[in-house]
Amino acid sequence: MTDKAVQEAILKALGTVEVPGGGTLDAFPGLSDVIVTKSAAAFAISVQPGMEAAFGPVRAAAQEAALKVAGGRKVMVSLSAEKPPSNAQPASARRPGPPPREPVPGIARIIAVGSGKGGVGKSTCAVNLALALKAQGLRVGLLDADLYGPSLPKLLGIEGKPALRDDGIFRPFEVYGLKAMSIGPMLEGHQAVVWRGPMATSALRQLLRETDWGELDVLVVDLPPGTGDIQISLVQQVELAGAVIVSTPQDLALIDARKAIDMLARVQVPILGIIENMSYFIAPDTGKRYDIFGHGGARRAAEEIGAVFLGEIPLVMSIREGGDEGRPVVAVAPESPDTQAFLSIGATIAAAIARR
């Protein structure tokens, strides 16, 4: 079936799901568009505050109905409530806060890799950091939480959609000794993810909790840049052992990196340290060093806020070429100076999380 045909079939199936107060879900005003890709289908149900429990069975029935006609695709259904005006309810009647954080079965620790802005090499660092942790003898997984710009398929050379168990749970990709999951392989070519916050955070929950990770010592989560819904959703869902911030040396990147650090501090996520990526460039023909983006800014920022400076990653062709080819430098060039920089950082982080 084409994606359009599956979309129509799901809407028809939702016509069999009754909602509280009468009517069926296909005509419910809180139903979002149904988005279908080659291996997934997703939609959101938005309800009035306080109606979440009443619509819980509706969400379950909707997922079951959609699965029957989704042609083997993974079905993601989110349920959310719109926020009431601040003066709409007395304090005693306001809804409780987010549910308590719950560990992911089989995963001992979760760390996040973030940045204040895009283009600083965060995802490249996340992949090579995960491999550096593996080199410490740890069982490591890697979750691509950058739903709007997933990079892990390219960086790890992942192709094809993820396999599903009979119960609809994802089987992660296994590459270079890592277990990895990303929404990227479920998208068509250059297809954009056009999801509002509730659907994106629901997709994050499902990628995190409906993947068969097995037993992991650490899961590395590659966050999107900035301080948006995905970051907030992650820290509300699970306890993080800490976060690593990636920045280039230039002031513009550091301004945004400080914002990411401030957000994490506000939600009580320990900062494991700061990496200065693209720290310097050594010309291969002359051996002369160039500080293209400046130098030492991340170290100074770490000192100012009392964080650990994890190290400098140079701007080198091998890291860029390895990322483009799906051959990360830590995996394919274990003796190179670039790999040694990542391994040193990985050893520092492994020691830090072992103490937590």
Secondary structure, 3 states (H helix, E strand, C coil): CCHHHHHHHHHHHHCCCECCCCCEHHHCCCECCCEECCCEEEEEEEECCCCHHHHHHHHHHHHHHHHHHCCCCEEEEEEEECCCCCCCCCHHHCCCCCCCCCCCCCECCEEEEECCCCCCCHHHHHHHHHHHHHCCCCCEEEEECCCCCCCHHHHHCCCCCCEECCCCCEECEEECCEEEECCHHHCCCCCCCCCCHHHHHHHHHHHHHCECCCCECEEEEECCCCCCHHHHHHHHHCCCCEEEEEECCCHHHHHHHHHHHHHHHHCCCCEEEEEEECCCEECCCCCCEECCCCCCHHHHHHHHHCCCEEEEECCCHHHHHHHHHCCCHHHHCCCCHHHHHHHHHHHHHHHHHHCC
